[in-house]
């Protein structure tokens, strides 16, 4: 069985949905399972619904209406001149969101987030499934929440592999085209959970692992895995082949093409991961498999923006030893700050973190009671795998390097823009 994952960019409009049909006609869809993300920027739009709800904005449903109008426009293009049953299904799903927001009593942001935001995937897959049926492509729509079971750690749920394996094996008919959602699962109480942003890739890997898939393919708007993000770097090059180990290293450092959690389950069963272009489905793209290094062997650039660099030193010039470092990491964990780089000396400790959960101010207060703390916000973390001096020099123009760290294959630079 093959697993195909289509992200939001591939279904951002009616033309995108039609194009998926062309992709399937090109590469075939027998014994295939599609994992489909929310359409376009729907996840961002649903996040705004949650923010407005917690900000107690009287018109928080206005943000939801924007989501409804966006999908209605797509529906009218895909099903012109007919009152297709998908309209009733779409209304049912959006009414469920409105109902939840009306009766919800939970003050927990992450819980509410998961119950609301995941509807983007339920809506998109319902529309894609209905359009396939309309064009003669028979398929089975599956609710992934009945397949992937997780803990109750909302917004970053941990998969219960044993229960998920049992559900997936027993409920999926391998002989037909199946369509399901990425990003979401459910806990023991059947509340929706999410696997973290960009978690649809992870969903595809979970399903691939549990089904012993022949392959997993991520369809994107780029030719494959590039050695740099084209949004930030000029003239990126296509990597034709990447080993599991190298791909995991790139993902760990923040390469945006592959989700960090996606690769481990595939590596365990040596299931190849293909990254291909839905704009050029006849092209082979990149394959991640059991091999050595990358081909071609060139520097790979990764950028993480809007990071925070913290430099800690002891108040009385004592050494910062294991006990201190353990305490600092416990604080970082408790405040859900993801550590991207660390560096320490006898009396100082530097750490570059991602503050996506916005808990930095609380951490500051605790750290300042024990350490002298200097912080640099809105810094950039550059990572270069297989670096050379030319690659390093290309990053330093117009930037102040606040911290540099090198290993045999990797260099990391924390920088901020120089003024004027």
N, C-alpha and C positions, 0 to 999 in steps of 0.2 A: 504494500500500500504506500502511496505517496501523500505527503502533507504539503499543501501549498498555503503560504500565508500572504495575504494582501493587506497592506497598510492603508492608512487614511488617505494618503495622496492618490492611491489607485482608484478610490471610490469617492473622490471629492465632488463629483458632479455626475449627471446622467451619462455624459460621454465616457467617463471613467468606468461606470458599470458596464456599458456596452463593450468597452475595450476588454474587460475581463472575459467576456464571451469569446472575443477574437483570440485571446491568449489560450483559452482552453481548446478552441478549435485548432490552434497551431500545435500545441504540445500534448493534446489528449486529456481526458478526464476520467478514464475508467479506474475504478478502485482508488479514488482520490478523496481526500478530505480537505476542505477549504477552511482556513481560519481567517476571518475578516475583521478588521478594526472598525472603529467609528469613522464616519464619513468626514473627510477634510479635517477641519479644526473643531469638530464637535466636542471632543474631550475638553478643550480649553473653554468652550462655551458652557458646557455643563459645570465646569469648575466655577464659572462666574455665577451660575445659579446658586451654588452652595455658598459662595462668599456673600452674595446679596442676602441670602436667607439668614446667615449668621449675623450680618450687619443690621438685621431687622429692617431692611428696606421694604417699605409698603408695596413697592412694585417689583418684588423679587421674581414674580412670575413673568414679568416683561422679558427677562433674560431667557426664560424657558420658551416664551412665545417666539423669540428670534430663532431658536433651534427648530421649533415646529414649522415656521415659515420656510426656513432653509430646506428642510426635508420635503415640504409640500411642493416646492419648486422642482425638486428632483423627481418626485412622483408624477407630477403633471407632464414632465418630459418623457418619462419612461412608459407611462400608461395614458397616452393622449386620448381624450374623447370617451373614456370609459370609467365607470365607477367601480374599479377593481376592488376585490375583497381586501387587498393590502391596505386600503384607506381605513377600514374598520380595525385592522390589526394595529396600524400606526396609532390610531386614536386610543385604542386600549392601552398601549404601552405608555403614551404620554399622560393619560388619565391616571395611570398607576403612580407616575412621578408626582403629579399634583396631589393625589391622595396621600402619599407618604409625607409630603411636606405639610399637609394640613393636620395630620394626626400625630406626627412624630413628637415625642417628648424628650428624646435623648439630647443632652447638651454636648455630646462628644463629636467633635468635628470630623474625625477620621471615619467614624461609623456612618454618619450622615453622608459623607463624601462617597463612600462605597455604595450606599443604597441608591444614590442619585446618578453618579457619573457613569456607571456601568450600563445605563440604558442606551448610551450612544451605540454600543456594540449590538445590543438586542434589536435596535431599530435598523441599523445598517444591514445586518444579516437577514432580517425579515424582508427588506426591500430587495436585496440581491437574490435571495431564494425565489421570491415571487416573480422577479424579472426573468430568471432562468426558466421557470415553468412556462412563462408567457412565450418564450422563444423556443420552447420545445426541449429544453434541457431538464430532464427529470432529476430531482434531488431530494434529499431528506434534511430538513432543518432540525438541528439539535441545540438544546439549551445546555451550554457547557457547565453551568452551575450544577447540573445533575451528574456531571462527569468528574470534574476536578474539585476535590474536597480539600479544605485548608483549615488552618487554625484561625483564631479570631483576632489576629494582629492586622487590623484594618489598614489599608493603603500600602501594605508591604507583606502580604500574607505568605505563610510558610505552607508548602504543599504537603498534604498527607498522602504519601506515595502509595501505601498499601491500599487504602480505600479508593484512591483515584484509579489505580491499576485495575482493581476489581470492577469498578463502574465502567471504565472505558472498554475493557475486554468484553464485558457482557452486553453492553448496550449499543455498540457500533456495528452496523452491517458493513463489512468490508467490500461488498460486491457493488455498492451503489455510490453515487456522488453525494457526499455529506457536506453540509455547511454549518459552521458553528462560530462562536465568538472568541476573540482573543481577550486577554487582560483580566478576565473575571473568573471567579469560582464561588464557592459557598462554604460556610462553616457548619459546625454540628447542629446549629439552630436554623440552618437554611437561610441565614442572612447572607446577602451578597458580599463578597470580599474582592479586593483587587490585588494584582501581583506586582504593582509598582508601575510607574510610567514606562512606556515602551514594552509592557509585559506581554504583548501579543506574540512576539518572537518566542518568548518563554513558553507560552501556551502551545505553540506549534511543536516545540521540543518535547514538552511533556507528553503530548499526544503521540509524537513520533516514537518516543521511548517506550511508551506503554503498548503501542501497536506493533513494535518491532518493524518500523517502517523501512521501506527501501531507501527513502531519502526524504529530506525536508528542504523545501525551496522557499526562500523569502523573495517576493517580487517587489522591486523598488523602482524609483524613477532615476536611478543611476545604473551604469553598466554592470556593476558588481562591487566588490570591495576595492576601494581606492586607497592609495597610500596617504591621502589627505582629504579633509572635508572641503569640497569645492566652494562652500560658502565663505571660507576663511583663507584658503590657500589657492594660489594660481597654478594652473596646469597640472592637476593631479593625474597620476598614472594608475592604470588598472592592474591589480594583482590577480594573476590567473589561478594560482594555487596557494593555499595557506594551510599550514599544519594546525591541528587542534591546539597544540601548545602555544603556537604563535598567535592564533586567534584569541585564545583565552588571555594571553598577555595584553593584546591590543584592547580587548574588551575591558579588562581590569583597569587599564589606564584611561578608559573613557571613549574609545572609538565608537562613534554613534551608529555605525551600520549594524552591529551585532550586539544584542542585549547581553550584559555580563553573565546572567544566569542561563542563557540559552545553550551554551556549548557543553557544559559538564554532562548532562544526561545523554547527549548525542555521542560524546567521546566514549562514554562507558560501553556503548554498544557499537561503536565505530560506524554510526549512521552518517553518511556524508551530508553536509549542509551546502546547498547551492544558493548563491545570491545572484539574481538575474533581473534584467530590466523588463518591466511590463510594457515598455514602449518599443522594445526590440526583442520579442520573445524567442526569435530564432537564434539569437546570440547565446553562447554558453555561459557567459558571466564568470563568476569566481566559484571555485569549489573548495570547501574546507573539509579536510579529511586527514587520515593518518598518513603523515609524510614528515619531511624535515623542512623547517624554516618557511620561507616565502619565495615565490617566483613571480616576477624577477626580484632579485635581492637588492632592494633600494631602501633609503630612509623612509620611515613612516611617521607622519606628523599627527599629533592629537592635541586638541585645544579644549580646555575647560575654562569657560568664562565665569565671571561673577563669583570667584572664590574668596575665601577669607584666610589670610595668613596671620597666625597667632604666634608671637614670640614670648616665651615665658622664661623668667629667671628667678632664682631664689631671692628672697628679701634680705637675707643675711649672708649671702655668698656661700651657703652650704652647697655641697654637691647635689645634683639632681640624680637620684639613684633609682633602683628598681621600684621601691615603694612609692616614690613620687610619680614615676611614669605610669605605674598601675593605677594610681588614684586619678591621674589626668585622663587616662583612657576610659575609666569607669564614668567619669563626668561626661566625656564626649558621647559615650554610649547612651547614658541616661537622657541626654538632651538630643539624641538622634542626629548628631552631626557626623557625616560621613568623612572619614579621614582619607585624603588622597596623597599625602606626602608627610613624612616625619624626618626630623634631623635633630640630633642632640649633641651637646658637648658636656663638659664637667658641670657647668653651672647654668646651662640654658637648654631649652627645649622648644623647637619650632615645629609647627604643624599647619598644613594647608587643608582646609575643610570646606565642605559643601554645606551651606546653611539652608537647604531646601525646606526644612520644617520651621524655620524662623524662630529658633529657640536660643539664638546667640546671646541676647541681653541677659537672660537668666544665667547662662553659663558664666558670663563675665563677672557677675556679682560673686559667684562662688570662687572663681579662680583668683580674683583680686584680694580675697581674704588671706591667701597663702603665697601668692606669687606676684612679682612685678609683670604686668601684662602690656604688651604693645600689639596693637592690631592694625592690619592693613586690609581694608575692605575693597571689593570690586577689583581684585587682582586677577590675572590670568595665569593658568598653569599649562605650560607647554611640555609635552613629552615627545621625544624623538627616539623611536626604536631603530636600531642599526644606523646610528648617527655617524656623521663625519663632520669635520670642521666647517665645511661649506654649509651644511645644513644648520649648524648652530649659528653661524654668522648671519644667515638669512633671517633669523628671528630677532636679532638684537637691535636692528635699526629703529630708532625712536622709542626704545623701551629701556627702563631701568630694571636691572636684574636684582631682585631682593633676596633670592636664594637659588643656589644651584646644587644639583646632586647628580653624580654619575656612577653607573655600574659599567660592566664590560660592554653591554649591548644597548644600554638606555641612558639618556640624559634627560633630566627634568629641570625646567626653569620656571620660577615664579616671578612674574614681571608686572610692572604697571607702566602706563604710558608716561613719557617724560613731558613736562609742561613747556609749552611755547617754544 
